[in-house]
Amino acid sequence: MVGLGVRVRALRIEKHLSQVELAKRLGISKAMVSAYELEQRSPSYDILIKLAAFFSVSTDYLLGLEKPDISYDGLSDKEIRAIMNIIDVIKNK
């Protein structure tokens, strides 16, 4: 199962932000962002809510309780199969 740290890291990278930039926007230290991404620490409820709001996702998504909406519009069959294979690999970890 993909944890909060993996999801936060993926969302941060998707927005082209460094850990330092995300930390500044959340009002926390870079070390805390790193600890969340490495799953060494869990964010407080306040930070969890800030993360969800910043990335426009639900807290359930961050916590792994909800699957993301994936749009396959504009993708070839080969690209869709590649995505499905990646999802299968993640599920089987």
Secondary structure, 3 states (H helix, E strand, C coil): CCCHHHHHHHHHHHCCCCHHHHHHHHCCCHHHHHHHHCCCCCCCHHHHHHHHHHHCCCHHHHCCCCCCCCCCCCCCHHHHHHHHHHHHHHHCC
